């Protein structure tokens, strides 16, 4: 059991239900999971924190703090922003949109970390925290729905580009993205008009089988499409002196509290933190500029210690976990499906046949489409070949009964990535 005070606090913190994504379910979670394979969904990410940064040093701020290149970043483009600590471990990640020559917008943890860098640094910039909605429409019929609700063709919008459109008389930014690994658009606009825009999207999507995405299954698309998310699939390094206190005072954290779960047990916080290489974002790292964590990442790129894979849990071992609830002996720790509903960073120990720890398995989830329990995992490269058999230790440290779950290494993303499909080739089917 850990004796590190910070890790002990994270282990014992209360797990809070995430208030985002609307209701727990709208149709039912199986139906909602099928939407991004057969029709499309409307997902509500409006709970994410927004930040707009303006000023002469805005581009310098992002260049100094992130692994990304800015040599080709025109107005109307977006990128996956990744910010690290000096050791090359991820602090924050999110989408960065270039609104103007000196104007940028970002969301989620990168909003809070960027605001902190401005607060503690020496940059000629100012930031605001606009209240905006963020709706995702993703799936095979997403283009048809989005063109119907905007009343215009969107086939000219390239992947990770955005432009202004009108929905229900409201100007919004349409960003082509696709967090389900499918064609998708995100609509960003003034939160005061969120209900009008939401209603218009749902009405336009009726003939195309649109579903609303509830929180019980919302993160399964990240799992299938291999989009690791801080606070779910890995622990972000948010422990700079003074940051957490400042963040609590500056941003509305929606009542969320950080918690750490899973069988992996170490007294060293760094053992839980992951680099962009381990998380599968190595292609985003560009050494064409100086940035925080560069020296560490140059070594990590040359000699990776962990790589991202998907693990498939053995179905008989999963059934055994549920069967234990009907035994007289102590049951195993519950495996919630389709996904844990509470905000917990998850780290289970992955072992080889000799019982050596070879990686970390994040929170498992049940894919109704694939009929499997799978997990995004970060593993020693020597064990990363698809088909390799490993074991996941199930049950938090101190649990009266732990179990080794047999698991098979598979590719990540687990589901085919269709985000960059040529939109001109699509023929929607109502």
C-alpha positions as a Python dict, from the first residue, in 0.01 Angstrom:
ca = {
    (1, 'X'): (0, 0, 0),
    (2, 'X'): (130, 346, -86),
    (3, 'X'): (268, 573, 186),
    (4, 'X'): (315, 875, -43),
    (5, 'X'): (84, 1143, 108),
    (6, 'X'): (-31, 1277, -230),
    (7, 'X'): (-97, 932, -373),
    (8, 'X'): (-266, 832, -49),
    (9, 'X'): (-495, 1133, -82),
    (10, 'X'): (-580, 1040, -442),
    (11, 'X'): (-649, 680, -342),
    (12, 'X'): (-885, 784, -63),
    (13, 'X'): (-1058, 1077, -234),
    (14, 'X'): (-1432, 1039, -293),
    (15, 'X'): (-1535, 935, -642),
    (16, 'X'): (-1786, 1182, -784),
    (17, 'X'): (-2038, 1127, -1060),
    (18, 'X'): (-1956, 1335, -1364),
    (19, 'X'): (-2233, 1590, -1427),
    (20, 'X'): (-2161, 1628, -1798),
    (21, 'X'): (-2305, 1461, -2109),
    (22, 'X'): (-2665, 1518, -2001),
    (23, 'X'): (-2866, 1223, -1873),
    (24, 'X'): (-2729, 881, -1782),
    (25, 'X'): (-2911, 737, -2085),
    (26, 'X'): (-3154, 870, -2344),
    (27, 'X'): (-3264, 564, -2544),
    (28, 'X'): (-3048, 302, -2373),
    (29, 'X'): (-2672, 260, -2364),
    (30, 'X'): (-2662, -29, -2614),
    (31, 'X'): (-2863, 172, -2866),
    (32, 'X'): (-2651, 482, -2804),
    (33, 'X'): (-2328, 283, -2853),
    (34, 'X'): (-2445, 160, -3192),
    (35, 'X'): (-2518, 512, -3313),
    (36, 'X'): (-2164, 599, -3421),
    (37, 'X'): (-2141, 277, -3622),
    (38, 'X'): (-2482, 281, -3792),
    (39, 'X'): (-2633, 634, -3778),
    (40, 'X'): (-2491, 920, -3569),
    (41, 'X'): (-2515, 1081, -3226),
    (42, 'X'): (-2542, 1422, -3066),
    (43, 'X'): (-2302, 1446, -2771),
    (44, 'X'): (-2290, 1741, -2533),
    (45, 'X'): (-1941, 1844, -2419),
    (46, 'X'): (-2052, 2190, -2309),
    (47, 'X'): (-1924, 2124, -1956),
    (48, 'X'): (-1563, 2157, -2078),
    (49, 'X'): (-1381, 2468, -1966),
    (50, 'X'): (-1320, 2727, -2241),
    (51, 'X'): (-1038, 2976, -2272),
    (52, 'X'): (-970, 3243, -2533),
    (53, 'X'): (-617, 3385, -2546),
    (54, 'X'): (-543, 3712, -2726),
    (55, 'X'): (-227, 3917, -2762),
    (56, 'X'): (113, 3952, -2932),
    (57, 'X'): (266, 3662, -2735),
    (58, 'X'): (-22, 3417, -2778),
    (59, 'X'): (153, 3201, -3037),
    (60, 'X'): (477, 3211, -2837),
    (61, 'X'): (292, 3092, -2527),
    (62, 'X'): (162, 2781, -2702),
    (63, 'X'): (492, 2716, -2879),
    (64, 'X'): (685, 2735, -2551),
    (65, 'X'): (448, 2504, -2364),
    (66, 'X'): (353, 2234, -2613),
    (67, 'X'): (510, 1956, -2819),
    (68, 'X'): (328, 2068, -3134),
    (69, 'X'): (475, 2243, -3436),
    (70, 'X'): (336, 2584, -3535),
    (71, 'X'): (514, 2618, -3870),
    (72, 'X'): (186, 2555, -4052),
    (73, 'X'): (-104, 2675, -3841),
    (74, 'X'): (-329, 2908, -4042),
    (75, 'X'): (-638, 3086, -3916),
    (76, 'X'): (-928, 2841, -3926),
    (77, 'X'): (-710, 2542, -3833),
    (78, 'X'): (-712, 2333, -3517),
    (79, 'X'): (-465, 2093, -3360),
    (80, 'X'): (-441, 1848, -3073),
    (81, 'X'): (-252, 2055, -2816),
    (82, 'X'): (-26, 1853, -2582),
    (83, 'X'): (150, 2023, -2290),
    (84, 'X'): (410, 1845, -2074),
    (85, 'X'): (621, 1893, -1762),
    (86, 'X'): (1001, 1908, -1764),
    (87, 'X'): (1015, 1527, -1749),
    (88, 'X'): (811, 1493, -2068),
    (89, 'X'): (497, 1370, -1889),
    (90, 'X'): (159, 1503, -2000),
    (91, 'X'): (6, 1781, -1795),
    (92, 'X'): (-281, 1872, -2025),
    (93, 'X'): (-421, 1803, -2371),
    (94, 'X'): (-710, 1940, -2573),
    (95, 'X'): (-807, 2109, -2897),
    (96, 'X'): (-646, 2442, -2993),
    (97, 'X'): (-824, 2655, -3255),
    (98, 'X'): (-664, 2954, -3428),
    (99, 'X'): (-926, 3229, -3447),
    (100, 'X'): (-697, 3507, -3573),
    (101, 'X'): (-332, 3612, -3602),
    (102, 'X'): (-313, 3674, -3227),
    (103, 'X'): (-628, 3494, -3109),
    (104, 'X'): (-669, 3130, -3002),
    (105, 'X'): (-929, 2918, -2825),
    (106, 'X'): (-881, 2598, -2628),
    (107, 'X'): (-1089, 2376, -2402),
    (108, 'X'): (-1067, 2124, -2121),
    (109, 'X'): (-746, 2084, -1920),
    (110, 'X'): (-541, 2288, -2167),
    (111, 'X'): (-767, 2582, -2086),
    (112, 'X'): (-680, 2566, -1717),
    (113, 'X'): (-310, 2491, -1764),
    (114, 'X'): (-270, 2769, -2023),
    (115, 'X'): (-440, 3017, -1789),
    (116, 'X'): (-197, 2909, -1514),
    (117, 'X'): (101, 2964, -1747),
    (118, 'X'): (-27, 3313, -1821),
    (119, 'X'): (-84, 3376, -1449),
    (120, 'X'): (268, 3267, -1352),
    (121, 'X'): (461, 3364, -1667),
    (122, 'X'): (562, 3677, -1853),
    (123, 'X'): (356, 3683, -2171),
    (124, 'X'): (194, 3983, -2336),
    (125, 'X'): (-149, 3822, -2359),
    (126, 'X'): (-489, 3834, -2192),
    (127, 'X'): (-738, 3554, -2147),
    (128, 'X'): (-1115, 3533, -2113),
    (129, 'X'): (-1337, 3240, -2016),
    (130, 'X'): (-1632, 3248, -2258),
    (131, 'X'): (-1943, 3047, -2180),
    (132, 'X'): (-1993, 2831, -2488),
    (133, 'X'): (-2175, 2515, -2588),
    (134, 'X'): (-1989, 2232, -2759),
    (135, 'X'): (-2201, 1976, -2943),
    (136, 'X'): (-2057, 1679, -3128),
    (137, 'X'): (-2235, 1511, -3419),
    (138, 'X'): (-2050, 1198, -3525),
    (139, 'X'): (-2120, 881, -3720),
    (140, 'X'): (-2185, 764, -4078),
    (141, 'X'): (-2481, 1005, -4118),
    (142, 'X'): (-2315, 1301, -3947),
    (143, 'X'): (-2244, 1493, -4267),
    (144, 'X'): (-2604, 1466, -4387),
    (145, 'X'): (-2739, 1589, -4054),
    (146, 'X'): (-2492, 1876, -4030),
    (147, 'X'): (-2556, 1991, -4386),
    (148, 'X'): (-2931, 1979, -4330),
    (149, 'X'): (-2921, 2180, -4008),
    (150, 'X'): (-2682, 2441, -4147),
    (151, 'X'): (-2848, 2457, -4488),
    (152, 'X'): (-2518, 2441, -4674),
    (153, 'X'): (-2254, 2203, -4803),
    (154, 'X'): (-1975, 2121, -4559),
    (155, 'X'): (-1766, 1900, -4787),
    (156, 'X'): (-1507, 2176, -4818),
    (157, 'X'): (-1422, 2160, -4445),
    (158, 'X'): (-1103, 1957, -4416),
    (159, 'X'): (-1013, 1748, -4112),
    (160, 'X'): (-917, 1968, -3814),
    (161, 'X'): (-1040, 2283, -3989),
    (162, 'X'): (-1335, 2501, -3893),
    (163, 'X'): (-1548, 2783, -4026),
    (164, 'X'): (-1856, 2979, -3926),
    (165, 'X'): (-2202, 2843, -4011),
    (166, 'X'): (-2555, 2927, -3900),
    (167, 'X'): (-2788, 2698, -3703),
    (168, 'X'): (-3133, 2815, -3594),
    (169, 'X'): (-3030, 3172, -3677),
    (170, 'X'): (-2723, 3146, -3453),
    (171, 'X'): (-2366, 3181, -3579),
    (172, 'X'): (-2152, 2886, -3463),
    (173, 'X'): (-1810, 2748, -3546),
    (174, 'X'): (-1818, 2411, -3721),
    (175, 'X'): (-1499, 2215, -3647),
    (176, 'X'): (-1446, 1893, -3839),
    (177, 'X'): (-1313, 1640, -3590),
    (178, 'X'): (-1457, 1300, -3495),
    (179, 'X'): (-1394, 1173, -3142),
    (180, 'X'): (-1572, 845, -3221),
    (181, 'X'): (-1324, 764, -3496),
    (182, 'X'): (-1595, 853, -3746),
    (183, 'X'): (-1679, 1158, -3954),
    (184, 'X'): (-1787, 1427, -3717),
    (185, 'X'): (-1836, 1795, -3655),
    (186, 'X'): (-1823, 1994, -3334),
    (187, 'X'): (-2038, 2304, -3309),
    (188, 'X'): (-1914, 2579, -3076),
    (189, 'X'): (-2124, 2883, -2989),
    (190, 'X'): (-2261, 3114, -2722),
    (191, 'X'): (-2414, 2908, -2441),
    (192, 'X'): (-2712, 3141, -2433),
    (193, 'X'): (-2831, 2978, -2758),
    (194, 'X'): (-2752, 2617, -2668),
    (195, 'X'): (-3111, 2493, -2645),
    (196, 'X'): (-3210, 2639, -2981),
    (197, 'X'): (-2909, 2485, -3153),
    (198, 'X'): (-2949, 2149, -2980),
    (199, 'X'): (-3316, 2128, -3076),
    (200, 'X'): (-3241, 2216, -3438),
    (201, 'X'): (-2973, 1945, -3464),
    (202, 'X'): (-3203, 1680, -3315),
    (203, 'X'): (-3489, 1778, -3545),
    (204, 'X'): (-3263, 1768, -3852),
    (205, 'X'): (-3127, 1430, -3743),
    (206, 'X'): (-3458, 1251, -3692),
    (207, 'X'): (-3476, 1108, -4043),
    (208, 'X'): (-3113, 996, -4014),
    (209, 'X'): (-3156, 804, -3688),
    (210, 'X'): (-2970, 1046, -3462),
    (211, 'X'): (-2935, 950, -3095),
    (212, 'X'): (-2843, 1152, -2789),
    (213, 'X'): (-2533, 1030, -2609),
    (214, 'X'): (-2566, 980, -2233),
    (215, 'X'): (-2291, 962, -1976),
    (216, 'X'): (-2318, 586, -1919),
    (217, 'X'): (-2162, 520, -2257),
    (218, 'X'): (-2014, 853, -2367),
    (219, 'X'): (-1651, 752, -2313),
    (220, 'X'): (-1675, 421, -2498),
    (221, 'X'): (-1613, 606, -2824),
    (222, 'X'): (-1282, 735, -2681),
    (223, 'X'): (-1197, 378, -2580),
    (224, 'X'): (-1274, 216, -2917),
    (225, 'X'): (-1107, 498, -3112),
    (226, 'X'): (-801, 519, -2881),
    (227, 'X'): (-832, 873, -2752),
    (228, 'X'): (-683, 857, -2400),
    (229, 'X'): (-845, 1117, -2176),
    (230, 'X'): (-693, 1267, -1863),
    (231, 'X'): (-886, 1181, -1548),
    (232, 'X'): (-1015, 861, -1710),
    (233, 'X'): (-739, 675, -1887),
    (234, 'X'): (-434, 834, -1729),
    (235, 'X'): (-328, 1064, -1448),
    (236, 'X'): (-227, 1412, -1564),
    (237, 'X'): (54, 1592, -1383),
    (238, 'X'): (-148, 1875, -1230),
    (239, 'X'): (59, 1893, -913),
    (240, 'X'): (276, 2200, -973),
    (241, 'X'): (310, 2407, -656),
    (242, 'X'): (3, 2622, -614),
    (243, 'X'): (-177, 2511, -929),
    (244, 'X'): (-458, 2304, -780),
    (245, 'X'): (-554, 2574, -529),
    (246, 'X'): (-548, 2839, -800),
    (247, 'X'): (-744, 2620, -1041),
    (248, 'X'): (-1016, 2563, -781),
    (249, 'X'): (-1048, 2937, -727),
    (250, 'X'): (-1035, 3036, -1095),
    (251, 'X'): (-1253, 2769, -1259),
    (252, 'X'): (-1583, 2602, -1178),
    (253, 'X'): (-1481, 2238, -1133),
    (254, 'X'): (-1843, 2115, -1129),
    (255, 'X'): (-1794, 1944, -794),
    (256, 'X'): (-1544, 1697, -939),
    (257, 'X'): (-1265, 1563, -719),
    (258, 'X'): (-961, 1370, -834),
    (259, 'X'): (-937, 1003, -742),
    (260, 'X'): (-698, 723, -833),
    (261, 'X'): (-815, 363, -870),
    (262, 'X'): (-678, 32, -988),
    (263, 'X'): (-435, -235, -870),
    (264, 'X'): (-110, -65, -976),
    (265, 'X'): (62, 41, -654),
    (266, 'X'): (368, 262, -631),
    (267, 'X'): (497, 529, -393),
    (268, 'X'): (639, 726, -686),
    (269, 'X'): (396, 967, -851),
    (270, 'X'): (605, 963, -1169),
    (271, 'X'): (524, 594, -1217),
    (272, 'X'): (162, 689, -1285),
    (273, 'X'): (237, 973, -1527),
    (274, 'X'): (265, 908, -1901),
    (275, 'X'): (444, 1074, -2191),
    (276, 'X'): (282, 1161, -2524),
    (277, 'X'): (482, 872, -2670),
    (278, 'X'): (320, 622, -2434),
    (279, 'X'): (-22, 774, -2498),
    (280, 'X'): (13, 729, -2875),
    (281, 'X'): (71, 1092, -2966),
    (282, 'X'): (431, 1061, -3079),
    (283, 'X'): (352, 1199, -3425),
    (284, 'X'): (249, 1529, -3267),
    (285, 'X'): (595, 1581, -3115),
    (286, 'X'): (803, 1813, -3331),
    (287, 'X'): (1155, 1915, -3234),
    (288, 'X'): (1149, 2229, -3450),
    (289, 'X'): (1122, 2455, -3144),
    (290, 'X'): (1215, 2470, -2778),
    (291, 'X'): (939, 2360, -2541),
    (292, 'X'): (890, 2233, -2188),
    (293, 'X'): (994, 1868, -2169),
    (294, 'X'): (1186, 1860, -2499),
    (295, 'X'): (1507, 1701, -2366),
    (296, 'X'): (1319, 1419, -2194),
    (297, 'X'): (1103, 1353, -2499),
    (298, 'X'): (1402, 1337, -2734),
    (299, 'X'): (1522, 1040, -2528),
    (300, 'X'): (1172, 888, -2503),
    (301, 'X'): (1117, 901, -2879),
    (302, 'X'): (1445, 717, -2937),
    (303, 'X'): (1385, 457, -2665),
    (304, 'X'): (1015, 428, -2573),
    (305, 'X'): (944, 263, -2239),
    (306, 'X'): (570, 222, -2298),
    (307, 'X'): (344, 216, -2604),
    (308, 'X'): (-33, 237, -2638),
    (309, 'X'): (-231, -80, -2713),
    (310, 'X'): (-581, -214, -2658),
    (311, 'X'): (-628, -515, -2431),
    (312, 'X'): (-916, -758, -2476),
    (313, 'X'): (-1025, -914, -2147),
    (314, 'X'): (-1090, -1288, -2147),
    (315, 'X'): (-1468, -1328, -2139),
    (316, 'X'): (-1461, -1621, -1898),
    (317, 'X'): (-1259, -1421, -1647),
    (318, 'X'): (-1502, -1130, -1680),
    (319, 'X'): (-1796, -1365, -1622),
    (320, 'X'): (-1615, -1504, -1318),
    (321, 'X'): (-1600, -1154, -1168),
    (322, 'X'): (-1978, -1120, -1196),
    (323, 'X'): (-2038, -1480, -1083),
    (324, 'X'): (-1850, -1404, -760),
    (325, 'X'): (-2137, -1179, -652),
    (326, 'X'): (-2351, -1490, -616),
    (327, 'X'): (-2097, -1686, -410),
    (328, 'X'): (-2086, -1701, -33),
    (329, 'X'): (-1719, -1596, -35),
    (330, 'X'): (-1593, -1240, -82),
    (331, 'X'): (-1684, -1111, -431),
    (332, 'X'): (-1429, -952, -659),
    (333, 'X'): (-1427, -576, -701),
    (334, 'X'): (-1718, -479, -926),
    (335, 'X'): (-1645, -417, -1294),
    (336, 'X'): (-1896, -155, -1398),
    (337, 'X'): (-2023, -168, -1757),
    (338, 'X'): (-2048, -22, -2006),
    (339, 'X'): (-1807, 214, -1830),
    (340, 'X'): (-1739, 347, -1485),
    (341, 'X'): (-1970, 640, -1423),
    (342, 'X'): (-1759, 816, -1164),
    (343, 'X'): (-1456, 1036, -1224),
    (344, 'X'): (-1158, 810, -1148),
    (345, 'X'): (-812, 788, -1305),
    (346, 'X'): (-755, 416, -1343),
    (347, 'X'): (-429, 221, -1334),
    (348, 'X'): (-425, -159, -1313),
    (349, 'X'): (-96, -351, -1320),
    (350, 'X'): (-29, -552, -1636),
    (351, 'X'): (185, -860, -1574),
    (352, 'X'): (365, -1113, -1789),
    (353, 'X'): (357, -1489, -1730),
    (354, 'X'): (637, -1454, -1473),
    (355, 'X'): (439, -1204, -1266),
    (356, 'X'): (654, -905, -1362),
    (357, 'X'): (474, -572, -1403),
    (358, 'X'): (510, -463, -1767),
    (359, 'X'): (262, -179, -1797),
    (360, 'X'): (-54, -5, -1688),
    (361, 'X'): (-410, -87, -1795),
    (362, 'X'): (-657, 202, -1778),
    (363, 'X'): (-1029, 189, -1703),
    (364, 'X'): (-1202, -100, -1884),
    (365, 'X'): (-1523, -59, -2080),
    (366, 'X'): (-1769, -284, -2255),
    (367, 'X'): (-1814, -244, -2630),
    (368, 'X'): (-2159, -363, -2727),
    (369, 'X'): (-2058, -352, -3095),
    (370, 'X'): (-1755, -579, -3045),
    (371, 'X'): (-1910, -772, -2751),
    (372, 'X'): (-1588, -739, -2552),
    (373, 'X'): (-1449, -572, -2244),
    (374, 'X'): (-1149, -373, -2366),
    (375, 'X'): (-910, -123, -2215),
    (376, 'X'): (-658, 129, -2340),
    (377, 'X'): (-323, 19, -2199),
    (378, 'X'): (36, 139, -2193),
    (379, 'X'): (283, -145, -2208),
    (380, 'X'): (648, -238, -2249),
    (381, 'X'): (715, -241, -2628),
    (382, 'X'): (841, -600, -2603),
    (383, 'X'): (483, -712, -2526),
    (384, 'X'): (299, -482, -2767),
    (385, 'X'): (256, -718, -3064),
    (386, 'X'): (-114, -795, -3129),
    (387, 'X'): (-200, -1144, -3010),
    (388, 'X'): (41, -1136, -2714),
    (389, 'X'): (-108, -1286, -2398),
    (390, 'X'): (-72, -1088, -2074),
    (391, 'X'): (-251, -1060, -1738),
    (392, 'X'): (-429, -767, -1573),
    (393, 'X'): (-437, -763, -1192),
    (394, 'X'): (-793, -672, -1098),
    (395, 'X'): (-877, -521, -760),
    (396, 'X'): (-749, -212, -577),
    (397, 'X'): (-458, -251, -334),
    (398, 'X'): (-594, -383, -7),
    (399, 'X'): (-891, -559, -168),
    (400, 'X'): (-958, -886, 14),
    (401, 'X'): (-972, -1066, -319),
    (402, 'X'): (-779, -981, -637),
    (403, 'X'): (-789, -1163, -969),
    (404, 'X'): (-554, -1205, -1265),
    (405, 'X'): (-759, -1143, -1579),
    (406, 'X'): (-619, -1301, -1894),
    (407, 'X'): (-591, -1042, -2170),
    (408, 'X'): (-485, -1031, -2533),
    (409, 'X'): (-299, -740, -2691),
    (410, 'X'): (-481, -576, -2984),
    (411, 'X'): (-427, -263, -3191),
    (412, 'X'): (-519, 88, -3082),
    (413, 'X'): (-742, 225, -3223),
    (414, 'X'): (-950, -89, -3186),
    (415, 'X'): (-1212, 34, -3432),
    (416, 'X'): (-1119, 143, -3784),
    (417, 'X'): (-1045, 517, -3800),
    (418, 'X'): (-1282, 681, -4050),
    (419, 'X'): (-1235, 1045, -3947),
    (420, 'X'): (-1049, 1153, -4259),
    (421, 'X'): (-1291, 1002, -4510),
    (422, 'X'): (-1329, 1213, -4825),
    (423, 'X'): (-1666, 1380, -4769),
    (424, 'X'): (-1735, 1402, -5142),
    (425, 'X'): (-1758, 1022, -5158),
    (426, 'X'): (-2039, 989, -4902),
    (427, 'X'): (-2395, 890, -4983),
    (428, 'X'): (-2607, 922, -4667),
    (429, 'X'): (-2876, 664, -4593),
    (430, 'X'): (-3183, 776, -4394),
}
